[in-house]
Amino acid sequence: MAHGLPDWYRGVDIAYQALSEIINRPKYGECDSVTFSGNTIPNSEKTMTTVTGKGISYGGYAFINPGTTQKNDIVRVYVDGSLVASASFAFLDLYNINTEYAAIAYIKKYDDAEFVYVVGISAFITFETQFKLAYLEQHGNVTVYSGRFNYALI
């Protein structure tokens, strides 16, 4: 009578395995948060916040204070120096990119009558050196932005 696990079952053999790294849990520190606010620069890009180090995002948002229409403005996401998300508020709304994980940056609130725009930042985006949020103003206006970004560093 056979005892133990079947012959075809084999766990991970650390001495023999060929993977360069095995991760069985997130190896990041505790969650930290940064809040930011400021004014845009007309017709140019401005950094809203930057997190430097190796880590993971736990999500966040950028809120554009109501004023005039800013529907073609863009919240940009840079990961390790590479632009990974760049779409206007109107584009995100038009194509219904409005839930977390639909894209790295997604629209949470689009109201072009009251001029309220909120962009969410998806969680669990890993970065090796830097995570940066920037605002590209394209209407020639000075607008006020604010937001929060949650993350953890190793």
Buried (B, 14 or more C-beta within 10 A) or exposed (E): EEEEEEEEEEEEEEEEEEEEEEEEEEEBEEEEEBEBBBEBEEEEBEEBBBBEBBBBBBBBBBBBBEEEBBBEBBBBBBBEEEEBBBBBBBBBBEEEBBEBEBBBBBBBBBEEEEBBBBBBBBBEBEBEEBBBBBBBBBBEBEBEBBBBBBBBBE
